[in-house]
Amino acid sequence: MADSGIVAATAAHLEQLVDLLLQLEEAMEHPAPGSSPSEETAALIRANLAALLEDPAAYVLVAEEAGGRAVGLVSFSQRRTLLHPGPSALIDELVVDAAARGAGWGRRLIQATCDEARRRGCCEVEVSTEKSNGAARDFYRSVGFDEDAVLLERDL
């Protein structure tokens, strides 16, 4: 990985990142029965990603192999809360291409996220994952996250 790195996402990465996010979508625990990601899903991801690339409160980092192929991404947003001394960063998505897993990309993306959040004045980085996703929970603990909160959701 000497000729590879973590870079800020640009519009030039868009289609590669859509492909990575479709992998994440496929791996989610509760896809619609009998469904696979569709062109409609890809269009939604493409539109959301394009909007995030323009949002100053959002940040998307890309793991690139030599030659510029995107093999992973992490996105996070920052927000202020009433009880923290600085903004909090929230990791929204983290995915590494199935063929590139186990090579340290996830760890490098987390470290780059923490570095960027610190640069932006954030006092913490948070992440959530599904309770049933033991592999993700183990990974996040291995890179220094503690399970000390519960995230509850309500669909609207």
N, C-alpha and C positions, 0 to 999 in steps of 0.2 A: 504494500500500500504506500510505498515511498513516493510514487508519482500521483498521489491522489489526495483528496482533501474534502473539507467541509466549506461550502460557500453559501452566500445568500442566494436564494432563488430569484430568478428573473423570468420574464415572459418566455425566453428561449427554452426554459426547462419545462414549460407547461405540459406538453404532451407526454413526456417521460414521467412527470409527476402524476398525471391522470392515471397512467398505467399502474404506478405504485399504489395509488389510493384505491384503485379497483381491486388490487390484491388484498388490501386491508378490508374493504367492503365484503369480499368473499369469505374472509376469515371470521367475520363477526358472528356472534353466537346466535342471533335471531333473525337471519334473513327470511324473507317471505318464503313459505313452503314451495318447493319446486322451482324457485327462481334463481337466476344468475344475474350479475350486473348487466344492465342493458345500456343501450346508447343513451337512453333517457338519464340513467344514473351517471354515465360519463359526462353528459352535457351539464348536469347539475354540479358535478365535481369541478369541471372546467370553469364554469361561471363563478363558483365560490372561490376557487383558487385565484382566478384573475382578480376578483375583488379584494382578496386578502393581500395580494401583492401590492395593492394600492393603499392599503390601510396602515397608517403610521403606528397603530396600537397592536398590530400583528406582525409576526416575523416568521418566515419560512426558511429553513436551512436545508441544503441538499448535500448528501454524501455522494461524491463523484469518484469513480475509478479513473485511472489513467485513460485519456482519450475523451473524457467528459461524459461518460455514461452515468446517469443517475442510478444509484443503487439503494438509496434511502432518503428519507425526509423526516423532518420534525417541524411541526408548526406550534407556535405558542402565541398567546396574547397576554397583554398586561393590563392590569386594572388596579385602581385604588380601592382600599377598603377602609372602614372607619377605625379599625383597631390596630392597623399595622403602621410602622413608621415610614414605610415606603411602598411602592407598588408591589403587587404580587404578580408573578408570571404563572400562567396556566398552560401546560402542554395539552394541546388539543388532539393532535395525531402524531404518532411515531410509527413508521413502517420501514422495514428493510426488505429488499427484494428477497424472495424465498431462496434463490440461488446464492445469495451473498451473506446469508445469516451465519453467525458463528465466527465471523472474521473481525469482530470488534467495531463494526459500523455503529451499532446502537449505542455503545459506550461513548464513542466519539461524538455522536450527535447529542447525547445528554450533556457531555462536558462542554460542547460548544454552546448549547442552550444556556447552561449555567453561567458561562463566561459572558454571553451577550446579555442575559438578564442582569447580571451584576453591573455590566457597563451601563445599562439603562437605569440603574439605581434601584432595582428590585431587591426586596429583602428576603424573598423566598421563591421557590419554584414548586408548583403543585402539579400533580398528575392524577388522573383517575383511570380506572379500567374496570371491566366487568368483574364481579365477584368470582365468577366461575373461571376466569382466565388466570389460572395458577402460574403458567409460564411467564406471563407479563408481570404478575405480582412479584414473582421470584426475581425477575430481571431488575425491576425498579428497586427492590430492596438491595440487590447486589451493587447498585450504583449509588447507594446512600439515601434512598427515600425510606421514610418510616410510615407504617400504616397507623396513623394516629387520628384519622378523621373518617367520617362516613359521608359519602355523597348520595343524596336522595334525588330522584328525578321525577318530574311530572310532565308527561307529554301534553302539549296544547294543540 
